[in-house]
Amino acid sequence: MMAGTIDAKPFSGQLALVTGASRGIGAATARALAAKGAHVILTARDAKKLEQVEDAIHDAGGSATIAPVDLAEPEGVARLITALSTRWQALDVVVLAAAHFPQLISVTQLESRELTRSLMLNVIAQQALLSHCDPLLRRSQDARVIALTSSVGQTPRAYWGAYAASKAALEALLLAYAQEVQAISKIRVAIVDPGATRTAMRARAYPGEDPASVKPPEDVAARIAALVAEPFISGHRERVNQTA
């Protein structure tokens, strides 16, 4: 690359894993990373939707592999990472975009089953991913872990207790992990709050909102892809604000 030019494929030769990659921010992020040269592992429960994202990446000249899995299954994460380990030696980027959005209801009326589902996918599965991905991440020369959060994780709101609790716990896990690995590896961790974004989850939370009034997932994906390329300090946290 000549001096003064911008590398259009800064992630060439790198492997990225994106969870929740079948739709919304996860799918958009997978496309954005692939456009910059990464080979992207797409994971979510819906194989057909993953195939659509994979086709879009291939049509755009990118490279991707689908890995359908339910991360909430006790052995789902282990099977996923074992399969990756048999094919690749290192993992350079992990984007934790998968999440369960529980019913908006008061804390006193919240059913334990609904709270358990949120904690299972939003916390326990994320810890399992970190645990199983860690050996592959340590083999990378510049590993980055990006986790999506929500403002309610730091500023809880009425009726959002279950989701807020799960995101607060996720942030605590990520920041603790960042400190644990910073002196003994090249793994860096960042937390991204997408802000108001045009997703199915947002539509469930705000059914009367005009979707055009909030930014598309591609805006968040572009910021995540840019962040991955930046020399951010591990433990970095940021919010993606409305761009228009």
N, C-alpha and C positions, 0 to 999 in steps of 0.2 A: 504494500500500500504506500503511495507517494505521500510525502510530508504535506500536511494541510488538507488532505482529503479525509472524508468520513467513511468508515468501514460500514457498508450496508448490511453485512452479515457478521456482526461482532460475536455471535454465539456459535459460529461454525465449529463443528467437532464437539460440541457440548450436549449433554443429555439433561433434559428437563422433565420432571414429573409434575403434572397438574391434576389435582383432584377436583371433583365437581365440574369436569370438563365437558359435560354434555350440553350445557346451556349457560346463558348469562355471562357473568364475569369470568368464570372458569373457562368457558369455551372461547371467549374473546381473547383471554390471556394466552391460551394455547396457540391460537392463530397468530398473535403478536410475536410470541417467542419463536415460533416456526418461521415467521417472515424474516426474523433476524438470524436465521441459520441453525437454530437448535433442533435436534431431533426430540420431539415431544411425546412422552408417554401420556396418553389420555385415559383417565380413569373416572368412572361413575357407574351407577347401576344399570343405566339404560344403554344397551349395546347398539341399538338402532340409531339413537341420537349421537352416540360416540362415532359411529361410522359416518354420519353426515358431517361432523366436524372434521374427521380424518379426510374425507373426500375434499372438503373445502381447502384444507391445508395442502393436499397433493395437487389440486387444481391450480393453486397459487404458486406452485413450485417448491413447496416445503416438504418436510419429512415428519411422519408421525406413526405411532403404533397405538392401537387401542388395547386396553386392559380392563374389561368390565369386571367390577367387583363391588360388593356391598361392604363398605368400610366398617359398618356397624356389626358385621358378623365376627364372632370371636377369632376365627382363623383367617378372615378375609385379607387383612393387612399382611400377615405372614406369608400367605400364598403369593400375593402380589410381589412383594420384595424378593422372595425366593426366586420367582420367575425372572425378575429383572437381573438378579445376581448371576444367573446362569448365562446371560447374554452380554451384559455390560460390566466393566470393571469398576467404574466410578459414576457417581451421580453429581451433577454440577448445580442444578437448580431444583428446588421443591417449592411449589406454590400450593398452599393449603387453602383451597377455595370452597371445598365441600362443607355444607352446614345443614343442620335441621332447624327449621323455624317453627317453634311451638305455637300453640294457640295463645292469643293475647287474652289473659284472664288474671284476675287478682291472685295474689299469693295464697290466700286462704282457700280459694276454690280450685287451685291447681291440682290436677290428679298426679299421683306419684308416677304413674306410667308415662305421662307426657314429659314430666321432668326427667325421668330416666332416659327417655329417647334422646332428649336434647343433650344431656351429659354424655351419653354413650357416643354419639357422633361428633359433637362439638368439642369434647374434652378427651374422653378415653381413647377414641379412635385416633385422635391427633397425637396423643402421647405414644400410641403404638406405632404410628407412622414415623415419628421422630426416632424411636428406639430402633426400629428395623432399618430405617434409611441411614442411620448414623455411620455404620461401617463404610457404606458406599460414599457418603458425603466426605468422610475423612480422607478418601483416596483422591478427591478432587484438589486441584491446585487453587481453586477459588470457588468454594461452595457457598451458595446463598439459599437461605430458607425464608420465604415470604409467606406470612399468614394473614388472612383477612379477618378483620374484627368488626366491631360496631361501636358507635359512640356510647351506647347504653352499657357497654362493659365498664366504662369509667364513670358514666353519669346515668344511673338507673332511672327508669321512668315507670310510672304506675302502669300495671298490667303487662309490663315487659319483663317481669322478674325472672322467668325461666331462661329466656334468651340472654338477658343481661348477666345472670349468674354464670352461664356457660361461657360467654365471651370473656368475662373477668377471669375465670379460671384458665381459659386458653392463654390469655395474655401473661398470666403469672407463670405458666409452664414455659412459654416461649422465652420470656426474659430470664428465667432461671437457667434454661438450657443454654442461652447465649453466654451467660457468665461461666457456665461449667466448661464450655468448649473453647472459649476465646484464647486461652493461653496455651492450649495443647493441640490446636487444629487451625485450619484455614476456613472454618465455617463461620459465616456471618448471618445474623438473624435480623429480620425487619418485620414490623407489624404495620399493616396498611388498613386504614378505615376508609372504605370506598365513598362514604357519604351517600347522599340521595342518588340512586342509580336506577335506571329503567330495567328492572328484573321481575321475574315472577314472584319472588319473595317480597319485593317492594309492593307489588300489586295486591298481594294478600294482606299486607299490613295497612295499606292506604287504598282501599278499593274505589274511593271516589276521586282519586287524584288523576289529573290528566297526564298520561305517560310522557307526553312531549314536553312537560314542564321540568323534567329532570334529565340529567345527562345519560347517554347510552353507555352500555358496558364497555364499548370500545375505548371510551375516554379513560376509564379506569385501567383497562388492559394496557393502553399505551404508556400510562404512568408506571405501571408495574414493570413493563419491559424496560423502560428507561432506568428505573431504579436498579434493576438487576445488573445493568451495565455500569452503574456508578460505584465509586469507592466508599459507600456508606459505612458508618460506624456501627458495629454490631449492637443491637438493642434499639436501633433507630425505629421511630414511630412517626407516621404521618397520616394526614387526612387528604383525600382527593376532593377538592372543592369543585363546585359547579363551574364549568368552563364557558358557558354561554348564558 
